[in-house]
Amino acid sequence: MRRLLGYFTMILFAGAMIACGDDEEVAGPINEQQAETKALSSLSGTEGTVTSNDVDTTTTNQTFYDVNITTTEGAKIEFEYFTEDGSLKEIEGDSGPFEYEVNPGMGLILFSAAKAIALDSLEAQPGEVLRWALEFDVALDAWVYTFEVMDANSEDFSVRIDATSGTVIQS
């Protein structure tokens, strides 16, 4: 019986390790095609076409792929991945309609969940997303969604959401 309990515990532990593992494996430098594949696969259930893919450089001389995708509905989304290891630098939704899903991985909440939280935080309902971004905030040491939204009174607001917990940071 003790041996059976030991095996059961090992199986549970192994399953937990797999379930809680990082969504993205870093295996070294990525190429242009891999950056495009990562971006397209982040669009959960949404069809899109890569419209451009350029290599840009940060102010600290890190290079990254800047992959622009247009969904079949006409929305434009920009994905940025570091060339060195393929890790996410930033995602931006530049124009709508914002009726799509983005799964950034890394244990972060889905775009649709963050969007719902941002719109629910407005006092004047309903609200409309004008643009959004997901990026790492060094000061907070956290991934943050930032939404530019317009409420029912046509006032513009910026709403920041912790991308791990889904809590509103600033509105």
N, C-alpha and C positions, 0 to 999 in steps of 0.2 A: 504494500500500500504506500509506504514512504517513497519507494522508487517511482511509482506511478505519479505521486504528487510532485516529485522532483522533475519528471519529464514534462508534466503539465505546466509547471512554473517556467521551465526553460522555453517551452513553446509560446507561452504568453509573453515572456520577456522578448523573445525574438520577434514576435508579431508587433509588439509595441515599438521596438527599435525600427522596424520597417515602416510602420505607420507614421512615426514621428520624425522620420529621416527627412533630410533636406530634399525639396522637390527638384532641385537642379544640381547635377553633379558637375563640379568644376574639373575639367580635364586638361586645361592648358589653353593656348590660343585658339580662337575660332576664326573661321573664314567668312566671307560674305554670304555664302549660301546657308551656313549654319545660323548666322544672325537672322536671316530671313525666315528660316524654319522656326526658330525660337519665337519670333514675333507672331507669325501666323498661327502657331500652336497655342499661343496665349489667348487668342480670340476663341473662347469656348462657345461653340455652336454658332459662330458668326463667320460668314464668308467674306473674304477680302482679297485684294490684289496689291502686291508690292508695286508702288509707283516710283520709288527711288530708294537707293541704298548708297550712302556716302560714308567715307571715313573722315571724322572730324577730330579735333584735338582740344582737350580741356586747357584751362589756364595753367595747370600743373604738368602739361605735356603728356597726359595720358590720352591714348587714342581710343576711339569708340566708333562703332557702326551706328549710323543714324538711318533707321529703316522706317520709311513712310508707307502706310497702308491706307487704302481707300476701301471701305466696306461696300457691299452691293447696294446699300441704302444711301451711299454718298458721304458717310462720315469719314473724317480724316483723323488717323491716330499715328503718333510718332513713337517708336520704340528705340531706345538707345542701350547698347550693350558694349561693355569694355572689350576691346580686341584681345587683350592679354589673357583673360580667363573666361569670357563670355558672361560675366555677371551683369546684372541689371544696373544701369545707371539711372534711367528715368523713363517714364511713359507719359505722354501728353495726348489729351483729346482736344484737338484744335477747333474742330467744327462738328456739328451734329448732322443728323439726329443722333442722340446719345443712347439709342435703344439697342445696345449691344452688350456683350459680356467680355470682360478681360479678366483672366486669371493670372495674376503676376507670380504665383508660386511663392516659395520661401515662407509659407505659413501666414501670408498676408491675406486680408479679407478681399473678396471679389469686388470688382468695380461697382456692380449693381448694388451690393450691400452698402458700400461707402456712399454711393449716390443717394440712396434712400435715406440714410442717416443725415446727410447734408441737407436734403430738401425738407425732412421732418424737423430740422432745427430752426427753420424760418418761422417767424411769428405770423407773417402774412402769407397764407397758403392760397393757391398753389404756387410753387416756385418753378423756375426753369434754369437748367444748367446752361451756362454760356461757354465754358471751357473748364478743363480739369487737368491735373497733373499728379503723378505719383513720383516722389523722389525722397532720397535719404536726407533728413535734416540733421546735420552734424551737431548743432547746438542741443537738440533733444536726444541725439543718439538713437533715432527711430525713423522708420519709414512713415511718410505722411502723405495722405491725399489732400490736395488743395482744390477746392471747387470755387469757381466764380459763378455766382447764381444771381438771378433777378427774382425778387419776390412779386407777389400779386399787386403791390403798390408801385411797381417798376423801379424799385430801389435795388442797387447792386450791392452784393455782399461777398466776402471771402469766407469760406468755411473750411477749417482744417480738421482732419480726422486722423487719429492714430491708426495706421494701417494694420496693426497687429490686434489691437483690442476693439477698435471701432468706436472709441470715445471721441467726442468733439473736443478739440484742443482750444480752438478759438473760433468765434463766429461773429 
